[in-house]
Amino acid sequence: MSGSCAAVEEKAGSRQRLQMKVNEYKENQDMSSVSLMSLQKTVLEKTVKVCLVPFSLSNYKSGQLKLPKSLLDNYSKNEVACKKYKKTEIKKACTRILTSKMEAPTSSKAESTLQKSSIDVHTENNQRQHKSTSDGDSDEDTTSSLDDFSELSPYERKRLKNISENANFFASLQLSESAARLREMIEKRQPPETKRKKPRKKENGTGCRRSMRLLNVDPLEVSLPVTPTQPTLVADENPLLPPGPLEMIPENRDDNSELFKEFLQTWAEVSKTSSKNIEKQLSSIKTYKANLSGMVISEDTVYKVTKGAILSMAFHPSEIKTLVAVGAQSGQVGLWDLTHQPKEDGVYVFQPHSQPVSCLYFSPANPAHMLSLSHDGTLRCGDISSAVFEEVYRNERSSLSSFDFLAEDASTFIVGHWDGSMSLVDRRTPGTSYEKLISSSLRKIRTVHVHPVQRQYFITAGLRDIHIYDIRSLTPSGSQPLISLTEHTKSIASAYFSPLTGNRIVTTSADCKLRFFDSSCISSQIPLLTTIRHNTINGRWVTEFRAVWDPKQEDCVIIGSRAHPRQVEVFHEMGEQVHSFLGGDCLVSVCSINAVHPTRYILAGGNSSGKIHVFMN
């Protein structure tokens, strides 16, 4: 009897310790923000009142926690309901609860200690139950097993019951078996992968016909003769015109027309009268401004003469009639008689060159001669009286860029090449070759201009530098410049001496500046006088800007402008803007190439489409 009493007391103690661990775990669940009310509402769908005892883990010691008697008395009446459940169902439910709690991650050290103690108590009870005698009757076993959970609250009992019922319900659905059957059905419905069968090759049949030429096989085992490879000739877009003189045949008119014959006869007579030397006098700047203000443009003085862009322009020195000549990018040379009406009848276009005409002058000795230089390597003289373009100089190895007269009688020339070399040409020598070919340190030469008084000096504009040479010291092996102007930071478009005295030099550069130099004393250095800010950026479709001197007022230059409205500007050498030529609706494009009549107040500007705009009194 004493042994059985000790066993009963030991069981009662273990039950009390288990209840204490469960209550302790419940309070820890509340501390880790796990809501019991949400779980109770989800499972039971009823409102259950749960009384929790305040509890602190810091002061907790094993065996000191006891439930108040008031709670045990209130819920002792519900203990009879727990005996209705079978022993096996209650054990399974309790085992799942303890196992799930053991697998769940703990949020603190107190929770992990509680789980470990509850598992140890459960394991100890199982071991003791296995050690108990198996000869007891079933009633005693049932009573002892129910007594193990008699200390649980009604909420815990109801919860264990719901868990057991839900588990049985889901087990009755046999979801895993249904999923396995569906998986088998899906696998069965998938069609088997079919591979395309390759056709069998017929051993004795004829195959596809193939070209013997593509297989590099000689026909009937006979070798073909080797054909020599001939170089393909690429047609030149701009073939050179034949050497020698060319007839002056207008492209826009019939060469046998009476108008053209009258035109040639008229200009031959005008050239004779205009060859007299006229003394040039420099007027005051006030008078010059007044004369510029009287120059206007109209629809009758605007006309498209050539096909391509205008690259060069010159005025005939006649004071009776107005004749302007232009050189185009297409190789054309156009003449426009502004005194002839209607204006269409006064335009004549010729084709003496096959490439752009970059330089054009009337001969100072005989105005009936018009000299044109082209990139095709030819320099021709158009004689208006005889209607022939004679060939003065020809160089098919190098492209020509510019030229100027070394002598007043226009018998000798200095010619600049695009590769940086220069050549001396004498018209009195038979043939069309040069007298001397001089190499320079410049990589390119854009313009060449001779000093108007001291004709042994000439100036060349290169890419970044401007050189002044003495014609007397030139050698074919290589010549050093007398003076170099290195103030420019970008490419240079042009450089010209002043037309009367040559005491000034004006340069046009791509750095948007016009520079004036003092060349009154050509020595080792030439000082810079003035720098004018001017937009000279031409872009792709506009011809390069070039500032040119006005022969009537050699301290003023004329240059086109990109300003709106379109205009042509006149600047003084000291930087002052003297005048702006505005054309309204008659001037709506940029005139980058300009020319001024040597004695009359007439200005002509050419644009990149071949149109000429003339301002005159």
C-alpha positions in Angstrom: 0.0 0.0 0.0 2.8 2.4 0.8 4.3 1.7 -2.6 1.0 2.5 -4.4 0.5 5.7 -2.4 4.0 6.8 -3.3 3.3 6.2 -7.0 0.0 8.2 -6.7 1.7 11.1 -5.1 4.4 11.0 -7.7 1.9 11.1 -10.5 0.1 14.0 -8.8 3.3 15.9 -8.6 4.1 15.3 -12.2 0.7 16.5 -13.2 1.1 19.6 -11.1 4.5 20.3 -12.7 3.0 19.7 -16.2 0.2 22.2 -15.5 2.7 24.8 -14.3 4.8 24.4 -17.5 1.7 24.7 -19.7 0.5 27.9 -17.9 4.0 29.3 -18.1 4.2 28.6 -21.8 0.8 30.3 -22.4 2.0 33.5 -20.6 5.2 33.4 -22.7 3.1 33.2 -25.8 1.2 36.3 -24.7 4.5 38.1 -24.1 5.8 37.3 -27.7 2.7 38.9 -29.2 0.9 35.7 -30.1 -2.8 36.3 -29.8 -4.9 33.5 -28.3 -8.1 35.3 -29.0 -7.6 35.1 -32.8 -6.9 31.4 -32.6 -10.0 30.8 -30.4 -12.2 32.7 -32.8 -10.9 30.9 -35.8 -11.3 27.4 -34.4 -14.3 27.6 -32.1 -16.1 30.6 -33.6 -17.2 31.4 -30.0 -16.1 33.9 -27.4 -14.3 32.3 -24.5 -13.2 34.1 -21.4 -9.6 33.3 -20.5 -8.2 34.4 -17.2 -4.4 34.9 -17.1 -2.3 35.2 -14.0 0.4 37.8 -14.0 3.8 36.2 -14.1 7.4 37.3 -14.4 10.2 35.1 -15.7 12.9 36.9 -13.9 11.6 35.8 -10.4 10.4 32.4 -11.5 11.7 29.3 -9.8 10.7 25.7 -10.6 7.9 24.4 -8.2 6.8 27.8 -6.9 4.0 28.5 -9.4 0.5 27.5 -8.1 -2.9 28.2 -9.5 -5.3 30.1 -7.2 -8.1 28.1 -5.6 -10.8 30.3 -7.1 -9.9 29.2 -10.6 -9.8 25.6 -9.6 -13.1 25.8 -7.9 -14.8 27.6 -10.9 -13.7 25.0 -13.4 -13.8 21.8 -11.3 -17.3 21.1 -12.4 -16.2 20.7 -16.0 -13.7 17.9 -15.3 -16.4 15.2 -15.7 -16.8 16.2 -19.4 -13.2 15.3 -20.1 -13.7 11.7 -19.1 -16.0 11.1 -22.2 -13.0 11.2 -24.5 -11.1 8.0 -25.2 -7.6 7.5 -23.9 -6.0 7.1 -27.4 -7.6 10.3 -28.8 -6.4 12.5 -25.9 -2.9 11.1 -26.1 -2.6 11.7 -29.8 -3.9 15.2 -29.5 -1.5 16.0 -26.7 1.4 14.5 -28.5 0.7 16.7 -31.6 0.5 19.8 -29.5 3.8 19.1 -27.8 5.5 18.1 -31.1 4.3 21.3 -32.9 5.4 23.5 -30.0 8.8 21.7 -30.0 9.3 22.4 -33.8 8.2 26.0 -33.8 11.0 28.7 -33.6 11.3 30.3 -30.2 11.5 34.1 -29.9 13.4 34.1 -26.6 15.5 32.0 -24.2 12.5 31.6 -21.9 10.4 29.9 -24.6 13.1 27.5 -25.5 13.6 26.5 -21.8 9.8 26.0 -21.4 9.6 23.8 -24.5 12.5 21.7 -23.4 11.1 21.2 -19.8 7.6 20.2 -21.3 9.2 17.6 -23.6 11.2 16.2 -20.7 8.1 15.9 -18.6 6.2 14.2 -21.4 9.0 11.7 -22.0 9.2 10.9 -18.3 5.5 10.2 -18.1 5.7 7.9 -21.2 8.6 6.0 -19.6 6.8 5.6 -16.4 3.6 4.4 -18.1 5.6 1.7 -19.9 7.1 0.6 -16.6 3.7 0.2 -15.0 2.2 -3.3 -14.7 0.2 -4.6 -17.6 -2.2 -6.7 -15.4 -4.4 -3.7 -14.4 -7.9 -3.7 -15.8 -9.0 -1.3 -18.5 -11.1 0.8 -16.2 -8.1 1.7 -14.0 -6.0 2.6 -17.1 -8.7 4.8 -18.5 -9.2 6.5 -15.2 -5.5 7.1 -14.7 -5.1 8.5 -18.3 -8.0 10.9 -17.8 -6.5 12.0 -14.6 -3.4 13.1 -16.5 -5.4 15.9 -18.2 -7.9 16.6 -15.5 -5.9 19.7 -14.5 -6.4 21.3 -18.0 -8.9 24.1 -18.4 -12.1 23.7 -20.5 -10.6 25.9 -23.2 -7.6 23.6 -23.5 -9.8 20.5 -23.6 -12.1 22.1 -26.2 -9.0 23.0 -28.2 -7.6 19.5 -28.1 -11.0 18.2 -29.2 -11.2 20.5 -32.2 -7.7 19.7 -33.3 -8.5 16.0 -33.2 -11.7 16.4 -35.1 -10.1 18.6 -37.8 -7.3 16.0 -38.2 -9.8 13.2 -38.6 -11.8 15.3 -41.0 -8.9 16.0 -43.3 -7.8 12.4 -43.1 -11.2 11.3 -44.2 -10.9 13.5 -47.3 -7.9 11.5 -48.6 -6.3 14.6 -50.3 -3.0 12.9 -50.8 -4.5 10.0 -52.6 -6.6 12.3 -54.8 -3.5 14.3 -55.7 -1.6 11.2 -56.6 -4.5 10.1 -58.9 -4.6 13.5 -60.6 -0.9 13.4 -61.1 -1.1 10.0 -62.8 -3.9 11.3 -65.1 -1.9 14.3 -66.2 1.1 12.2 -66.9 -1.0 9.8 -69.0 -2.5 12.6 -71.1 0.8 14.0 -72.2 1.5 13.0 -75.8 4.8 11.2 -76.4 7.5 13.1 -78.1 7.7 12.3 -81.7 10.9 12.7 -83.7 10.9 13.4 -87.3 12.1 10.5 -89.3 14.9 11.3 -91.7 14.4 10.0 -95.2 16.6 7.2 -96.1 19.2 7.9 -98.8 18.8 5.9 -101.9 22.1 4.2 -102.6 21.5 3.5 -106.3 19.2 6.5 -107.0 20.2 9.8 -108.7 20.8 12.7 -106.3 20.1 16.4 -106.7 21.6 18.1 -109.6 24.4 20.5 -108.7 26.2 23.1 -110.7 29.7 22.0 -111.8 30.7 25.7 -111.9 29.9 26.1 -108.2 31.7 22.9 -107.3 34.8 24.1 -109.2 34.8 21.0 -111.4 35.9 21.2 -115.0 33.2 19.9 -117.5 33.9 16.5 -118.8 37.3 16.5 -117.2 38.6 19.1 -119.6 40.4 22.1 -118.1 39.1 25.5 -119.1 41.6 28.2 -120.3 42.5 30.7 -117.7 40.9 34.1 -118.3 43.1 37.0 -117.5 41.6 39.3 -114.8 41.1 42.8 -116.1 41.0 45.7 -113.6 37.6 47.3 -113.4 37.6 50.9 -114.6 35.7 53.3 -112.3 34.1 56.1 -114.3 35.2 59.5 -113.0 32.3 61.7 -111.9 34.1 64.9 -113.1 36.3 63.9 -116.1 38.9 66.5 -117.2 38.1 68.5 -120.2 40.4 68.1 -123.2 43.5 70.3 -123.2 43.7 73.3 -125.4 41.3 76.1 -126.2 37.6 75.7 -125.7 34.9 77.6 -127.6 32.8 80.0 -125.5 29.4 78.4 -126.0 26.7 79.4 -123.6 24.8 76.4 -122.1 21.6 78.3 -121.6 21.4 79.7 -125.1 22.0 78.9 -128.8 25.6 79.9 -129.8 24.3 81.2 -133.1 21.8 83.6 -131.5 22.0 87.2 -132.4 21.8 88.2 -128.7 25.0 86.4 -127.9 26.8 88.0 -130.8 25.7 91.4 -129.8 26.8 90.7 -126.2 30.4 89.8 -127.3 30.6 92.8 -129.5 29.4 95.2 -126.9 31.8 94.0 -124.2 34.7 94.1 -126.5 34.0 97.8 -127.1 33.4 98.5 -123.4 36.7 96.8 -122.5 38.6 99.2 -124.7 37.2 102.3 -123.1 37.6 101.0 -119.6 41.3 100.2 -119.9 42.3 103.8 -119.2 43.9 104.4 -115.8 41.7 106.2 -113.4 43.2 107.9 -110.4 41.8 106.6 -107.2 41.2 108.9 -104.3 40.2 107.9 -100.8 37.1 109.7 -99.6 36.2 110.5 -96.0 34.3 107.9 -93.9 31.3 110.3 -93.7 31.0 110.5 -97.4 31.5 106.8 -97.8 28.7 106.1 -95.4 26.4 108.4 -97.3 27.1 106.6 -100.6 26.6 103.2 -99.0 23.2 104.3 -97.7 22.0 105.1 -101.2 22.7 101.5 -102.4 19.5 99.4 -102.6 18.4 96.0 -103.9 15.3 95.1 -105.9 13.8 92.1 -107.7 15.4 93.1 -110.9 18.9 92.8 -109.4 18.5 89.3 -108.0 18.9 86.3 -110.2 20.0 82.6 -110.1 23.0 82.4 -112.6 24.7 79.0 -112.0 23.6 75.6 -110.8 25.9 75.0 -107.8 27.2 77.2 -105.0 29.1 80.4 -105.9 32.8 80.2 -104.9 34.3 83.2 -106.6 33.1 86.6 -108.0 34.5 89.6 -109.9 33.2 92.9 -111.4 34.2 94.1 -114.8 35.8 97.6 -114.4 33.5 99.2 -116.9 31.8 102.4 -115.8 29.2 102.4 -118.6 27.7 99.0 -118.1 27.5 96.5 -115.2 28.9 93.0 -115.8 29.5 90.6 -113.0 31.2 87.2 -113.4 30.9 84.3 -111.0 32.6 80.9 -110.7 30.5 78.0 -109.4 31.2 74.7 -107.7 29.9 72.8 -110.7 32.8 74.2 -112.8 30.5 76.8 -114.5 31.4 80.4 -115.2 28.5 82.8 -115.4 28.2 86.3 -116.8 25.3 88.7 -116.0 24.7 92.0 -117.8 22.6 93.9 -115.4 21.9 96.7 -117.9 20.1 94.4 -120.2 16.3 93.9 -119.7 14.7 91.6 -119.2 17.3 90.2 -116.9 17.0 86.6 -118.2 18.3 87.7 -121.6 21.5 89.2 -120.0 22.7 85.9 -118.4 25.2 83.6 -120.1 26.6 80.4 -118.5 29.7 78.5 -119.8 31.4 75.3 -118.8 35.2 75.8 -119.1 36.1 73.6 -116.1 35.0 70.2 -114.8 35.5 71.0 -111.1 34.8 74.0 -108.8 36.1 77.4 -109.9 37.7 78.9 -106.7 39.3 82.0 -108.2 38.2 84.5 -110.8 39.6 87.8 -112.0 39.4 90.2 -114.9 42.8 91.0 -116.4 44.1 94.4 -115.2 45.8 95.0 -118.5 42.9 93.9 -120.8 39.4 93.8 -119.2 38.2 91.7 -122.1 40.1 88.8 -120.7 38.6 86.9 -117.8 40.8 84.4 -116.0 39.4 81.5 -114.0 41.2 78.8 -111.9 39.6 75.5 -111.0 40.3 72.5 -108.8 40.7 70.4 -111.9 44.3 71.8 -112.3 43.7 74.3 -115.1 43.9 78.0 -115.4 42.0 79.4 -118.4 41.6 82.8 -120.0 38.2 83.6 -121.5 38.5 86.2 -124.3 35.1 87.9 -124.7 36.1 89.4 -128.0 37.1 86.1 -129.6 34.7 83.9 -127.6 37.4 81.3 -126.7 38.7 79.9 -123.4 42.4 79.6 -123.8 44.4 77.3 -121.5 47.1 79.2 -119.7 48.3 76.6 -117.2 47.6 72.9 -116.7 48.7 70.6 -113.9 46.9 67.3 -113.7 49.0 66.0 -110.7 47.9 68.7 -108.3 44.7 70.6 -107.6 44.8 74.4 -107.8 43.3 76.7 -105.1 44.1 80.4 -106.0 46.2 82.7 -108.1 47.2 86.4 -108.5 49.0 88.6 -111.0 52.7 89.2 -110.3 53.0 91.9 -113.0 50.7 94.7 -113.9 50.6 93.6 -117.5 49.1 90.2 -116.3 51.9 88.3 -118.0 53.1 86.3 -114.9 51.2 84.6 -112.2 51.7 83.0 -108.8 49.5 79.9 -108.4 48.8 78.2 -105.1 48.1 74.4 -104.8 46.0 72.6 -102.3 48.9 70.4 -101.4 50.9 73.4 -100.1 53.1 74.0 -103.2 53.3 77.0 -105.4 54.1 77.5 -109.1 55.3 80.4 -111.2 53.6 80.7 -114.6 54.6 83.0 -117.5 52.1 83.4 -120.3 54.9 84.6 -122.7 56.5 81.1 -122.6 55.0 78.6 -125.1 53.1 75.8 -123.5 50.9 75.4 -120.5 53.5 74.3 -117.9 55.0 76.2 -115.0 58.3 78.1 -114.9 59.2 77.1 -111.4 57.5 74.8 -108.8 58.2 75.8 -105.2 57.4 73.7 -102.1 56.5 75.4 -98.8 56.0 74.4 -95.2 52.2 74.8 -95.5 50.1 71.7 -95.8 47.5 73.6 -97.8 47.2 76.9 -99.5 43.7 78.5 -99.7 44.4 82.0 -101.0 47.4 83.8 -102.7 47.5 87.6 -102.9 50.3 89.9 -104.3 51.2 93.2 -102.7 49.7 96.0 -104.8 52.8 98.3 -104.7 55.8 96.0 -103.8 54.9 93.2 -106.1 57.9 91.0 -105.0 55.9 90.2 -101.9 52.9 87.9 -101.7 50.9 86.4 -98.9 49.5 82.9 -98.6 46.8 81.6 -96.2 47.3 78.1 -95.0 45.4 76.0 -92.5 46.5 77.8 -89.3 49.4 80.1 -90.4 49.8 83.0 -92.8 53.1 83.3 -94.6 54.6 86.3 -96.5 57.2 85.4 -99.2 59.6 87.3 -101.3 59.5 86.1 -104.9 63.2 86.8 -105.3 64.2 84.2 -102.7 62.1 81.3 -103.8 63.9 78.0 -104.6 62.4 74.8 -105.9 63.9 72.7 -103.0 62.1 74.7 -100.4 61.6 78.3 -99.3 61.3 79.7 -95.9 58.7 82.5 -95.4 59.8 86.0 -94.8 57.2 86.6 -92.1 54.8 84.2 -90.3 51.5 85.2 -88.6 50.6 82.7 -86.0 47.8 84.4 -84.1 45.0 82.2 -85.5 43.7 79.3 -83.5 41.6 77.6 -86.2 41.6 77.2 -90.0 42.1 80.3 -92.1 39.8 81.1 -95.1 41.6 84.1 -96.7 44.2 86.8 -96.3 44.4 89.9 -98.5 46.5 93.1 -98.7 44.7 96.4 -98.8 44.0 97.2 -102.5 45.7 100.7 -102.9 48.8 100.8 -100.6 49.0 97.3 -99.1 49.6 98.8 -95.7 46.9 96.6 -94.1 46.2 92.8 -94.1 42.8 91.4 -93.3 42.3 87.7 -92.4 39.2 85.6 -92.0 39.4 82.6 -89.7 37.0 79.9 -88.5 37.5 81.1 -84.9 34.9 83.8 -85.6 37.3 86.7 -85.8 38.5 89.2 -88.3 42.0 90.4 -87.8 43.7 93.5 -89.2 47.5 93.7 -89.3 49.8 96.6 -90.0 51.9 95.8 -93.1 53.2 99.2 -93.8 56.7 98.0 -93.0 57.3 94.4 -94.0 60.0 93.3 -91.6 60.5 90.4 -89.3 57.3 91.1 -87.4 53.9 92.6 -88.4 51.8 93.9 -85.5 48.2 93.1 -85.0 46.0 96.2 -85.0 42.4 95.1 -84.4 40.3 92.0 -83.8 36.6 92.0 -84.7 34.2 89.4 -83.4 32.2 88.0 -86.3 30.3 84.8 -86.8 32.1 82.9 -89.6 30.8 79.4 -88.9 29.5 78.3 -92.3 28.4 74.7 -91.6 28.0 72.2 -94.4 25.9 74.0 -97.0 27.3 77.5 -96.8 30.4 78.6 -98.6 33.3 79.8 -96.4 33.2 83.5 -95.5 35.9 85.8 -96.9 36.4 89.4 -96.0 37.4 91.6 -99.0 38.6 95.1 -99.2 36.6 97.9 -100.9 38.9 99.3 -103.6 37.2 102.7 -103.2 37.9 102.8 -99.4 40.8 100.6 -98.5 40.3 101.0 -94.8 37.0 99.2 -94.9 36.1 95.5 -95.6 32.9 93.8 -96.7 31.8 90.4 -95.5 28.6 88.3 -95.4 26.7 87.6 -92.2 24.6 84.9 -90.6 22.6 87.4 -88.6 18.8 87.8 -89.0 17.5 89.4 -91.1 20.1 88.4 -93.7 22.6 91.2 -94.5 26.0 92.1 -95.7 28.2 94.1 -93.3 30.9 96.7 -93.7 33.6 97.1 -91.0 36.3 99.7 -90.6 39.8 98.6 -89.8 39.6 100.0 -86.3 36.6 97.7 -85.5 33.7 100.0 -86.1 30.7 98.7 -88.1 30.2 101.2 -90.9 27.0 99.9 -92.6 24.7 96.9 -93.0 23.1 96.1 -96.3 19.6 94.8 -95.7 17.5 93.4 -98.5 14.2 92.5 -96.9 12.4 89.9 -99.0 15.0 90.2 -101.8 17.8 89.0 -99.5 16.8 85.9 -97.6 20.0 83.8 -97.8 23.6 84.1 -96.6 25.9 85.8 -99.1 29.3 84.4 -98.1 31.1 85.5 -101.3 31.1 89.2 -102.1 32.6 91.5 -104.7 32.8 95.3 -105.0 33.0 97.4 -108.2 36.4 99.1 -108.3 35.1 102.6 -109.1 31.3 102.5 -108.7 29.1 101.9 -105.7 27.9 98.5 -106.6 28.0 95.4 -104.4 27.3 91.8 -105.4 26.8 88.9 -103.1 26.6 85.2 -104.0 25.0 82.4 -102.0 25.3 78.6 -102.0 22.6 78.1 -104.6 24.1 80.1 -107.4 22.0 83.2 -106.9 23.4 86.8 -107.2 22.2 89.7 -105.1 23.3 93.2 -106.3 23.1 96.4 -104.3 23.5 99.6 -106.4 22.6 103.2 -106.6 
